[in-house]
């Protein structure tokens, strides 16, 4: 199930992030101050993490909830394993 509003909002967020990354590239080309570049990189990473969290929340509310409603034990376990893997990856970054 695709929520068009969420889809549109995430696409807009990703477009802004893409612009931030292009700006970082220009900053490097222009020899900008290193700390300013790092600050912009951190802002882009933070924005990506926000999108990731929004998508994870959608996954929990829709995909995982659907598996629970169906009482499909194998699917529930698969979804939980996927979520744990993603959370562990998010902790490392």
N, C-alpha and C positions, 0 to 999 in steps of 0.2 A: 504494500500500500504506500503510495507516494503522496505525502502532504505537500501540495503545491506551494503553500506559503512558506513552509520550512525549506523546501527545495530552492525557492527564489531567494530567501534570506541567506542560505548557505552559499549559493552561487555569488551573491553580492559580497559576502565576506571574503570568499576566495578571490574574487576579482581585486578587492582592496589589498589582500595579502600579495597577490601577484604584482601589484603596483609597488608595494613596499620592497619586494625583492628586486624589481627593476631599479628602484631608487638606490638600493644598496650597491648594486652593480655599477651604477653611475658614480656613486660616492667613491668607490674603489678606483674607477677610471680617472676620476678627478683628483685623486690623492687627498681626499678629505681626512680629517683627524680620526685616528684609529678608534678612540673611545666613542665618537659619534657614530661610526660604522657599527661598532659592537652594540650600541644602544638600539640602533635600527634593526639589527639582526634579532636582538632579544624581543623587540616589539612584534616582529613577524612570527617568531616562534610562539609567543604568547597568543597571538591571534589564531595560529594553527591549532594550538592546544584547545582553545575555546571552541573552535569548530568541531574538533574531535570529541569533546565532551558533549556537545549538543547532539552529535550523531550517535554517540554511545547511549545517551538518554533515550533517543528515539528507538534505538534497537531494543533497549530494555522494555520500553512501554508497548512496543508492537510485536516484535519477533519473539522475545522471551515470554511475554504475556500470552501470546497465541499458543506457544508450546505448553504453557501451564494450563490454559483452558482446555486444550485437547488431551491433557494428562498423558502426553507422550513422553514416557520416562527417558527413552534414548535421546529424543530431541532436546528435552530439558537439560540432560547431562551435557550434551554437545554444546548447547548455548552457554551453560555455566562455565565449561572448560574454555570456550572462546573468550568469554568476558574476563576470566582470570588471566588468560594470556595477554589480553590487551591491557589490563590494569597493570600487570607486571612490567610491560613495555613502557607504559606511561610513567611509571615510577622511575625508570632508568633515565628518562629524558629530562 
